[in-house]
Amino acid sequence: MALNLVEARQQLHSADLDEDDAFRLLADIGAHGAFVDRDEARELLIRFLARRDELSTPLHEILQGLVREHGLFPYLRDIAELPTADRLAFEMHRPTPAVGDDVVFHAEQAAVYERLMSGENVILSAPTSFGKSLVVDAILAAGRYRNAAVVVPTIALMDETRRRLAKLADRYKVITHGSQRRGERNLYVMTQERLLELGDIPDLDFFVIDEFYKLDPHHSDDRSVQLNVLFHRLLSTGAQFYLLGPNIASITGGTSERLRASFVNTGFTTVVTDVDRVHADAAELPDALATVCGETGPGTLVFCKSPPRVREVTQWLVDRGVGAGNLHPVLGQVADWVGQAYHPDWYVGKALRHGIGVHHGKLPRALAHHIVRLFNDGRLPYLLVTSTLIEGVNTSAKSVIVLDNKIATKKYDYFTFSNIRGRSGRMFRHFVGRVVVFNPEPHAADLTVDAPILSQPDDVADEILIHLPEAELTPRSKEQLRPYLEQTLLSLQTLRENKGVPLSWQLETADQITSDRRRWMRTLAWNGTYPTSAQVRDLAPLLFTLTGSGNAVRTAKQLGARVNMLRSQQGDFKALVEQAVSRGTSADDAMESELEFLRNWAQFKIPTAFAAVEKIANDALSADRFTASSTAVFANELENLFLPPFAAVLEEYGLPVSLTLKLRHQLDLGRASGLDEVLDRLREIDVPPSTLGPFEREMLADTQRTL
C-alpha cells in the first residue's frame, strides 16, 4: 500500500511510536524514496531524526542506512561503527582541507563544493537550511586565492560573516573597513557600498555575493543600483564567483547569457517545517498571539511589519505575561545595562525583563547583535523582529510566528514569505520547525532574477546605465542616457563618482549652485578644516537636495539643526535623547528618532551628500576657477558621530559605544593610526576595568573571541 504522507507525519508527531510502527515507517520511507518521491521521503526521514533517540539499536542501523542513502551525511552517528563503504562515503563528503573536525557536507553541498573547487562559476538557489555559507568557508579554507571578497547586504550580516570567517585568520587578513591595512592575502567582507568606497577594486581571484537576488530592483530597494555597479566591476576582474540566495527559479535570459556560470536550483533541505494558520480579527489579535506564543514556547521568533509595530506587539505580550517566569538571570543584567546606556524608560530594556527581545533597523548595532546572541544561546525565549533579521542573519528559532503580511506598508510576496518561513528550524537543534501565520499565505510564484546592468531592460535605472562603457550600451540605453550626455552642468565623471546619489538630484544641485554662484562660493569656502555651525545651516539646502527627505529629516532646516546638535553634543547619544524627552517626546519615540538619524543619516546619507556637493561645486564652478573646501574631514567626523576615533566603528564588532568609552584609555583611541591598531589593543585587554558590569564583561569577551 502506498505511503500516506499525512498519516505518516501525524504518526511521527504523536506521543507514542512503538517499535513495530517505527519499523514499518522506516521501510515505507525507504520504498517511497526509491520508487516514488525522494524529496517527500527525505522530509519524513528528517522528522524521524527528531525522534531517533527513542529507537532501539536495530532500528538505529536502518535509520543510519536511510540517512546515508539520502545524502544527509552530517546526521550520521557512530561513524567508527559504520560499514567500510559508508565510512568511505562519509569521509568523501568532508571538505579538504577540513574547515573543522565536525564539518561534513550533505550530498548536494558536496556537489556545489566540487564545482567551485574545479574552477566553475556557480549561482546557487537553495533553502535557508541548505548550508550555503558553509561552502564559502570551505572554499576559502582551501587557501587557493590571494585576494577574495564576500559581499553581504547588511552590516549586521557583515559582522556575522566576519565572526564566522575569523577562523581563517591564519590564511587571510580579514578586512571589513576601508581604514584597515592590506596584507599579503586579503579577504574583504563588506557591503556593496563599503567595497565601492575603496575606489579601485582589489585584484581579486574569487568573490561571493550573498543574497544575490538583490541585484534585481524588483526584489530590493535603491541599494540595488550600488550592487549592480559593484557586480559589473567585480565581473571585469575575471575572478571566479559564487552567487547564493534562496528560492530563485531562474536567471533572466539577458543576464544569464552574460554570465558563464552553472545555475544550481535545489530544494534540498536539512530541516522541515509545519505551517499552521490562525484566524483572528484585529480585536482578537493580541490574545491570539499570546496564546500561540505560550504554545510554541522558548525559541520563538515573531515577525512584525515595522519597528512601531514591534513596539506595539511587545506591549501586548508583556501585558499578557508572555515570557515571564523562570527567566535566565542575565536578562536582568542586560535590562539594567540598557537602561544605563540608553534610557531607563526605553521599552527594549523593559521587555528584556519579561524574556522578550527585539531586533529591527533602529537598534544600535552592537545591542542588536547581543540580543540575537542571547536568543541563539537559549537565554532569551522570544524575539520580535522586522525584515532586517530575515536578510541572512542566522538564528536558532524553533518556531516562527508571522504576525503581519507586510513590510512597512507594502504586502510581502511569496519570495519574502518563503524567506521568513525558512527561519524556523535549525540543523542539529530543531529538525522540525513550526511556522504559524495570521494571514493567508501569498500565492506561490517562481522568482526570476535579473541583473539590469547586464541585461539593460526597458526599466533600468539611469544610475546603473551611467556606469557602463559606451561600447556596452544598447541603442535604447544610449537614448535613455541622452539627457545626461548632452547637458552641460556636470561632467560624466562627476555623475559617476557620486555613487548612490540619483543623477537628477546631482543636476538639480548643480543648477542651484550656478544660479547663485556668489552665495555658494561663500558658503563652500571655509576658513579652517571644519565648517562653522552657520555654514552647516547655510549648506543644508544643497545637502537636503542630495539626500531627499525621510522620517528623521523632513526639511533642510531640520537637517542642518540635527547635524549641529550632534556636533555640539560630541555624539553623546543619551544627551540627545534627554533633550528630546525634555521637549515632551516619549523615551521610545526619542530613542527611535535619534537612532534612525544616527544610523541612516549621520553615518551614511549626509556624509555622502557632503562628498557629492564638493565634487559638484568644483565641477559646476570650474569656469570661475573656484575650489570648494575639502569636506572629507568633517564628513568623516560626522560619520563617526563626533566620537573619539573608531568608537562608532567598534559598534560593528559588537562593542557598544558606551563600553568603548570605558575602555578608551586601554585602547588609546586618540593616538591610534588605524583600526588595526585599535583591534590589536582590544585583543590584548586581559584585565577589564573594574567599572565594567557583568554584561559589559560578557560583551567584551564575545567581541575579543572573534577578532
Secondary structure, 3 states (H helix, E strand, C coil): CCCCHHHHHHHHHCCCCCHHHHHHHHHHHHHHHHHCCHHHHHHHHHHHHCCHHHCCHHHHHHHHHHHHHCCCHHHCCCHHHCCHHHHHHHHHCCCCCCCCCCCCCCHHHHHHHHHHHCCCCEEEECCHHHCHHHHHHHHHHCCCCCEEEEECCCHHHHHHHHHHHHHHCCCCEEECCCCCCCCCCEEEEECHHHHHHCCCCCCCCEEEEECHHHHCHHHCCCCHHHHHHHHHHHHHCCCEEEEEECCCCEECHHHHHHCCCEEEECCCCCCEEEEEECCCCCCCHHHHHHHHHHHHCCCEEEECCCHHHHHHHHHHHHHCCCCCCCCCCHHHHHHHHHHHHCCCCCHHHHHHCCCEEEECCCCCHHHHHHHHHHHHCCCCCEEEECHHHCCCCCCCCCEEEECCCEECCEECCHHHHHHHHCCCCECCCECEEEEEECCCCCCCCCCEECCHHHHCCCCCCHHHHCCCCHHHCCHHHHHHHHHHHHCCCCCHHHHHHCCCCCHHHHHHHHHHHHHCHHHHHHHCCCCCCCCCHHHHHHHHHHHHHHHCCCCCCCCHHHHHHHHHHHHHCCCCHHHHHHHHHHCCCCHHHHHHHHHHHHHHHHHHHHHHHHHHHHHHHHHHCHHHCCCCCCCHHHHHHHHCCCCCCCCCHHHHHCCCHHHHHHCHHHHCHHHCCCHHHHHHHHHHCCCCCCCCCHHHHHHHHHHHHCC
